Amino acid sequence: MIPLYTIMSNMSRTKNKFQITLDNEVKLEYNDIKVEVNQPNKTKGVFHMGNHEITSKIREYKEYSAIIKELEAVKDTIADELKAILTQAGEDTMTVGDYKMSYTDYSRRDIDKKALAADHSALYAKYLKESTYKRFIVA
């Protein structure tokens, strides 16, 4: 299951509408995604946790973060091995069983913001867009 805070943080950056209901459980609806999370220690949108429970949740969060980091490293290693197979075969795309993999070059054109700001500071300032978001950190 996708953690609720991840879904909510991703939604805050979009223009789509979502609905959250806080009672004895959390219900979240966003386009085709529906998430329900039971919160037995939660009543009418207020968390009832002491320092011990919060510390336990933070510890659990950190443990899962470490596991995810390890799994991402394994995933990256496997991806590197698969890319090496494509490269050694001299292929951009390969179909194996039910799977198709590709490793191709893509190009993208971006504006050099530093050069634009240096050469045309008024124009850069005119089109500079500021956005605000929340960032969650556990240290």
N, C-alpha and C positions, 0 to 999 in steps of 0.2 A: 504494500500500500504506500502511496506517495504521502509523505508527511504534510500535514495541513499547512504549516508555515511556509513550506516550499511553494505550494500551489498559490497561496495568498500573495507571496512576494512576487511571483511571476505575473500574477494578475494585475498588481498595482501599476505595472508598466504598460498595460494595454488600455485601449479605449473601450473594450467590451464590458458589458454589465455583468455583475455577479451578485448573488444573494447569500447572506450569511444569517443563520438563525442560531441564537445561543439560548438554550434552555438547559435541560439536563444532559443534552448531547449537542455536539456541533454538527450542523447540517450545512453543507456548502454546495451550491449549484452554480456552475459556470459553463455556459454553452452545453456541450454534451457530457461534461464531467460532473459527476455527483459523488460527493464524499460525505460519509457520516462517521463521526468519531464519538464513541461513548466516553464520557468524562464523569466517572462516579463521584469525584471530589468537586464537582462543579455545579453550581446552582445559579440560574438566571444570569449567566455571563460573568460571574465572579469566581476566580480560582481560589480555593481554600487549601493552601499549602503552607506548611511551616518551613523553616530554614532547612531542616533535615530532608524533607521531600524535594525541595528545590535543588539542594545540593546533589541528591540522588539523581534527579532528572538531568542536571548538568553533567554529572559523571557518565550517565547513560548516553547522552548526546556526544560527549567526547569519545567514548568507546566506539560508537557507531561511526563517527567521523574517521577514526583511525582505521577501522575495518574497511570503510569505503576507499580511503587513501591507498591501502594495501591492494584492494581489488582493482583500483584504477591502474596501479603500477603493473599488475599482472595483465590486465586488458591491453595496456600500451605495449607490453612486451610481445604479446600474441599478435597485435596489429603490426608491429615491426617485422615479425617473422613472416606474416602473410604478404606484406609489402615486398619483402626480400624475395619471396617466391615469384611474385609477379615480375619484379625487376630481372631476376635471373632467367625467367622464361621469355623476357623481352616483350611482354604483353602488358597492355593497359587494363584489359578486362579479361576475366576468366570465370567460367561457369564450372562449378564442381558440385555434383549431386543437385540438391535443391537450392544451392546458394550461388549467387553471382557477386563477385567482388571486383572493384575497380580502383585503380590508383593512377589518377590523371592530373595533369597540370591545369590549373585554372589561373586566370589573371583577373585582376580587379584594379580599377582606377580610383584613386582617392585624391582628395585635395590635400596638398601639403599645408597644413594649418599654420605651422611655424613660419614658413616662407610668406604665406598670405598675410599673416599678422605683421610681419616685419616690413613687407613691401607696401601693403595697403591697409594700414591699421584701422582707418575709419570704416572702410568697407567690411573688414573682418568684424569689427565691433557691431556694425549695423545688423549683420546676419548671425551673430553669435546667439545661440539658444541655450538657455539654462534650464536644467531639469532637476527636480528634487526627488529623492527616494530615501527609503529607510534601509539601513544596513544592520544586520544582526551579527554580533560578534560575541563569542564566548572565549575568554582568555583564562 
